[in-house]
Amino acid sequence: QVQLVESGGGLVQPGGSLRLSCAASRSIFSIFFMGWYRQAPGKERELVAGISNGGRSNYADSVKGRFTISRDNAKNTVYLQMNSLKPEDAATYYCNAKSYEFDVWGQGTQVTVSS
């Protein structure tokens, strides 16, 4: 198993940037998928970005060109760099890790985009 702890959320003005971090309690080297999801009030949880252990990434159309996901296996951490934030990006962001043995979620970090 693995535990995930997200950090980096907060309040930012439209057009601003935030970097979210997801720290894992053990090595992520063998975890084949790590991703960021988000859920706004009254909406379903949606995939924002994911990255494989080979470094291949994918993004929701709504964030392409603005968000970048990366993973640092040495630090057991996955990042989500969010630029040009919009009010519609406001949500609770969750980190997810999938392997053949588990499918684990973090507790979430809140992102608020408002002037």
Secondary structure as a PSIPRED ss2 file (coil, helix, strand):
# PSIPRED VFORMAT (PSIPRED V4.0)

   1 Q C   1.000  0.000  0.000
   2 V C   1.000  0.000  0.000
   3 Q C   1.000  0.000  0.000
   4 L E   0.000  0.000  1.000
   5 V E   0.000  0.000  1.000
   6 E E   0.000  0.000  1.000
   7 S E   0.000  0.000  1.000
   8 G C   1.000  0.000  0.000
   9 G C   1.000  0.000  0.000
  10 G E   0.000  0.000  1.000
  11 L E   0.000  0.000  1.000
  12 V E   0.000  0.000  1.000
  13 Q C   1.000  0.000  0.000
  14 P C   1.000  0.000  0.000
  15 G C   1.000  0.000  0.000
  16 G C   1.000  0.000  0.000
  17 S C   1.000  0.000  0.000
  18 L E   0.000  0.000  1.000
  19 R E   0.000  0.000  1.000
  20 L E   0.000  0.000  1.000
  21 S E   0.000  0.000  1.000
  22 C E   0.000  0.000  1.000
  23 A E   0.000  0.000  1.000
  24 A E   0.000  0.000  1.000
  25 S C   1.000  0.000  0.000
  26 R C   1.000  0.000  0.000
  27 S C   1.000  0.000  0.000
  28 I C   1.000  0.000  0.000
  29 F C   1.000  0.000  0.000
  30 S C   1.000  0.000  0.000
  31 I C   1.000  0.000  0.000
  32 F C   1.000  0.000  0.000
  33 F E   0.000  0.000  1.000
  34 M E   0.000  0.000  1.000
  35 G E   0.000  0.000  1.000
  36 W E   0.000  0.000  1.000
  37 Y E   0.000  0.000  1.000
  38 R E   0.000  0.000  1.000
  39 Q E   0.000  0.000  1.000
  40 A C   1.000  0.000  0.000
  41 P C   1.000  0.000  0.000
  42 G C   1.000  0.000  0.000
  43 K C   1.000  0.000  0.000
  44 E C   1.000  0.000  0.000
  45 R C   1.000  0.000  0.000
  46 E E   0.000  0.000  1.000
  47 L E   0.000  0.000  1.000
  48 V E   0.000  0.000  1.000
  49 A E   0.000  0.000  1.000
  50 G E   0.000  0.000  1.000
  51 I E   0.000  0.000  1.000
  52 S E   0.000  0.000  1.000
  53 N C   1.000  0.000  0.000
  54 G C   1.000  0.000  0.000
  55 G C   1.000  0.000  0.000
  56 R C   1.000  0.000  0.000
  57 S E   0.000  0.000  1.000
  58 N E   0.000  0.000  1.000
  59 Y E   0.000  0.000  1.000
  60 A C   1.000  0.000  0.000
  61 D C   1.000  0.000  0.000
  62 S C   1.000  0.000  0.000
  63 V C   1.000  0.000  0.000
  64 K C   1.000  0.000  0.000
  65 G C   1.000  0.000  0.000
  66 R C   1.000  0.000  0.000
  67 F E   0.000  0.000  1.000
  68 T E   0.000  0.000  1.000
  69 I E   0.000  0.000  1.000
  70 S E   0.000  0.000  1.000
  71 R E   0.000  0.000  1.000
  72 D E   0.000  0.000  1.000
  73 N C   1.000  0.000  0.000
  74 A C   1.000  0.000  0.000
  75 K C   1.000  0.000  0.000
  76 N C   1.000  0.000  0.000
  77 T E   0.000  0.000  1.000
  78 V E   0.000  0.000  1.000
  79 Y E   0.000  0.000  1.000
  80 L E   0.000  0.000  1.000
  81 Q E   0.000  0.000  1.000
  82 M E   0.000  0.000  1.000
  83 N C   1.000  0.000  0.000
  84 S C   1.000  0.000  0.000
  85 L C   1.000  0.000  0.000
  86 K C   1.000  0.000  0.000
  87 P H   0.000  1.000  0.000
  88 E H   0.000  1.000  0.000
  89 D H   0.000  1.000  0.000
  90 A C   1.000  0.000  0.000
  91 A E   0.000  0.000  1.000
  92 T E   0.000  0.000  1.000
  93 Y E   0.000  0.000  1.000
  94 Y E   0.000  0.000  1.000
  95 C E   0.000  0.000  1.000
  96 N E   0.000  0.000  1.000
  97 A E   0.000  0.000  1.000
  98 K E   0.000  0.000  1.000
  99 S C   1.000  0.000  0.000
 100 Y C   1.000  0.000  0.000
 101 E C   1.000  0.000  0.000
 102 F C   1.000  0.000  0.000
 103 D E   0.000  0.000  1.000
 104 V E   0.000  0.000  1.000
 105 W E   0.000  0.000  1.000
 106 G C   1.000  0.000  0.000
 107 Q C   1.000  0.000  0.000
 108 G C   1.000  0.000  0.000
 109 T E   0.000  0.000  1.000
 110 Q E   0.000  0.000  1.000
 111 V E   0.000  0.000  1.000
 112 T E   0.000  0.000  1.000
 113 V E   0.000  0.000  1.000
 114 S C   1.000  0.000  0.000
 115 S C   1.000  0.000  0.000
